[in-house]
């Protein structure tokens, strides 16, 4: 028994180090738009926000998403208590508040998307620093 205990302990340590070294991380937290807009400062680190595209303006590289439940209840006109998440995703010209520019195509109106990014603080207050916008497993737009 004495010979196997140190060997088993060494194996556990090697596996733990391999997982850390390989960048094993916990899964990305996915929340709805209403949860984020209700208390954006409650969320730190990278997260995914699921919502329905409520507005698209390609000329200003702007989209707005609303909560899936709000869309199901009220359509594209948000209910009174609905949160709306505006996103500026410039592909040229003036960069986003984070200094980023993006490549890809904006999603279409009424598409369900997942926006991956982080809540950050800037000169104009809090904003959602977008890393990428996905429709299912397809990335529509991402940081350059």
C-alpha positions in Angstrom: 0.0 0.0 0.0 2.8 2.4 0.8 4.3 2.1 -2.7 1.0 2.8 -4.4 -0.1 5.9 -2.4 2.9 8.1 -3.6 2.4 6.9 -7.1 -1.4 7.7 -7.0 -0.7 11.1 -5.5 1.9 11.8 -8.2 -0.7 10.8 -10.9 -3.3 13.2 -9.5 -0.8 16.0 -9.4 0.3 15.3 -13.0 -3.4 15.3 -14.2 -4.1 18.5 -12.3 -1.1 20.3 -13.8 -2.0 19.0 -17.3 -5.5 20.4 -17.0 -4.3 23.8 -15.8 -1.5 23.8 -18.5 -4.0 23.0 -21.2 -6.1 26.0 -20.3 -9.1 23.9 -19.0 -11.6 26.4 -17.9 -15.2 26.4 -16.6 -17.9 26.8 -19.2 -18.9 30.3 -20.2 -21.9 31.6 -18.2 -24.9 32.4 -20.5 -27.5 34.9 -19.3 -30.4 36.7 -20.8 -30.5 40.4 -21.7 -32.8 41.3 -18.8 -30.4 39.7 -16.2 -27.5 41.8 -17.6 -29.4 45.1 -17.9 -30.9 44.8 -14.4 -27.5 44.7 -12.7 -24.6 44.9 -15.1 -22.0 45.4 -12.3 -22.9 42.0 -10.9 -21.1 40.3 -13.8 -17.4 40.1 -14.0 -15.2 38.3 -16.6 -16.3 37.0 -19.9 -19.9 35.9 -20.3 -22.4 35.2 -23.0 -25.7 37.1 -23.4 -28.5 35.5 -25.3 -31.1 37.7 -27.0 -33.1 38.5 -30.0 -32.0 41.2 -32.5 -34.5 44.0 -32.1 -32.8 46.6 -34.2 -30.1 46.7 -36.9 -28.5 49.8 -38.5 -25.7 48.8 -40.8 -24.9 52.4 -41.6 -23.9 53.0 -37.9 -22.8 49.5 -37.2 -25.3 49.3 -34.4 -27.6 46.5 -33.2 -29.8 46.2 -30.1 -30.9 42.9 -28.6 -33.7 42.1 -26.2 -34.4 39.2 -23.9 -35.8 36.1 -25.6 -38.7 35.9 -23.1 -39.6 39.6 -23.8 -39.6 38.9 -27.5 -41.9 36.0 -27.0 -44.3 38.1 -24.9 -44.2 41.4 -26.8 -42.4 41.0 -30.1 -39.9 43.6 -31.3 -41.5 46.3 -29.2 -40.1 45.6 -25.7 -42.4 45.2 -22.8 -42.4 48.1 -20.3 -39.9 46.3 -18.0 -37.7 45.0 -20.8 -34.0 45.6 -20.9 -32.4 46.5 -24.2 -28.7 45.9 -24.9 -27.3 48.3 -27.5 -24.1 47.2 -29.2 -21.8 49.2 -31.4 -19.8 46.9 -33.7 -17.8 49.1 -36.2 -16.1 47.4 -39.1 -14.5 50.7 -40.3 -14.2 54.3 -39.1 -14.5 55.2 -35.4 -13.7 52.3 -33.1 -16.0 51.0 -30.4 -15.5 52.3 -26.8 -13.0 49.5 -26.2 -11.0 50.7 -29.2 -11.9 47.6 -31.1 -13.0 47.2 -34.7 -14.8 44.1 -36.0 -15.1 41.9 -39.1 -18.0 39.9 -40.3 -21.7 40.6 -40.9 -24.3 42.0 -38.6 -27.1 39.6 -37.6 -30.6 40.0 -39.1 -33.6 41.4 -37.4 -35.4 38.8 -35.1 -32.4 36.4 -35.1 -31.6 34.8 -31.8 -27.9 35.5 -31.1 -25.4 34.9 -28.3 -23.0 37.8 -27.7 -19.8 37.0 -25.9 -17.9 39.7 -24.1 -17.4 41.6 -20.8 -19.0 44.5 -19.0 -16.5 47.3 -18.9 -16.3 50.9 -17.7 -15.5 53.7 -20.1 -15.8 57.5 -20.4 -19.5 57.3 -21.1 -20.2 54.8 -18.3 -20.6 51.0 -18.5 -20.6 49.2 -21.9 -20.6 45.6 -23.1 -17.2 45.0 -24.8 -18.1 42.4 -27.5 -15.7 39.7 -28.4 -18.0 38.0 -30.9 -21.6 37.6 -32.0 -22.8 34.1 -32.7 -25.9 32.5 -34.3 -25.9 28.9 -33.1 -22.3 27.7 -33.6 -21.6 30.2 -36.4 -19.6 33.3 -35.6 -21.2 36.3 -37.4 -18.9 39.1 -36.3 -15.8 39.2 -34.2 -13.0 41.5 -33.0 -10.1 42.0 -35.4 
